[in-house]
C-alpha cells in the first residue's frame, strides 16, 4: 500500500497532472458484495490490522479490503453506528445507539470484552490520542460520553447543549464536533471535558460528516442543505461554503492530495480541492451508487471505501410515515472501492 501511495505521488509530479484531472479520475474500481441483513452506518479503517469495519444494525462486519472477503462479525449491538480504535490498549469500540451502550472488543481476536452505558442515541465515536480516551457523541442526549480506552469504563460526560453528529481530534489536545440542530461547531477540551468555544456554520443546515486538515487547522462539515462548510478552527469562524450532493453523511480529508471528500446518498462523491488554506473549489462530482452516504479514506493509498445496497420501490406513504424508506433488497449490500 505504501508503494502505491509513492507511485501515485511520483506519477502526479512527473506527468504534470492537474489536481482537477486527478480528482475527476476517481472511479469505482471494484464492488465487493457482502450481503447480510440490516442497514448500515459508519465505515472505519483499521490501519494497523489492514481491516475495514462496517457498522450493520446489530453487529460490526470486519472485511479484508484487499480481497473483499468477510473475515468476522462482532455481535451484540442494537443500532450500531460508529467504530473507533485504541491501538496501544489493543481495544476497539462500537456504539450501540438503541441501548445507550458502547461495546469494547479485542483488536486481535475480535472477542467482545465488555460494554458500558454511555447515553441514549450513542452515535459517532472517536479515540483521542492526547488523553487516551474514547468520546461518543450522543444525539438525543445532547452530550458526549467519555470512556477510558484501557478499562472501557465511563469516566465523564461533556454537556454540549445541542445534538452532536460527527467529531474529530487534532491529536494534540482539542476535539471538534458538528452540532446538527444548531448548525454550529463546538470545540472541546478533552482533559477538562467541557466545551471551550462554538461558532455558527450558517448558511449550513444540519451538519453531519466532519473532516480535519490538521496542518492548516481547517474543518470540513458536510451539511444536509447540499453545501460543505469550511471553518478556520484557530479563529473559530466559517471561511467558505462549496456545493455538494444531496444526503451527505461523511466527509474525509486527504493531506497528501489536499482533497476533501463528501459522500452523498444521492449517488455522488463531491471532491473539493484546498488551493490554499483560504481558497477552495469543487473539482469533481464522481458517480457512486444511490445510498453510498458513508465513507472511509486510506491516506496511504488514497483509496476511498463506501457502502450501499440495491433498493426496491418505497411503500405507500402513511400518516405516521409520510416519506417511507425504500426496502433494501436482500443479499445486495456491498463495499465500493474508489481510486484515482
Secondary structure, 3 states (H helix, E strand, C coil): CHHHHHHHHHHHHHHCCCHHHHHHCCEEEEEEECCCCCCCCCEEEECCCCEEEEEECCEEEEEECCCCEEEEEEECCCCEEEEEEECCCCEEEEEEHHHCEEEEEECCCCCEEEEEECCCCEEEEEEECCCCEEEEEECCCCEEEEEECCCCCEEEEEECCCCEEEEEECCCCCEEEEEHHHCEEEEEECCCCEEEEEEECCCCCCEEEEEEECCCCEEEEEECCCEEEEEECCCCEEEEEEECCCCEEEEEEECCCCEEEEEECCCEEEEEEEEECCEEEEEEEEECCCCCCCEEEECCCCEEEEEECCEEEECCCCCCCCCCCEEECCCCCEEEEEEC
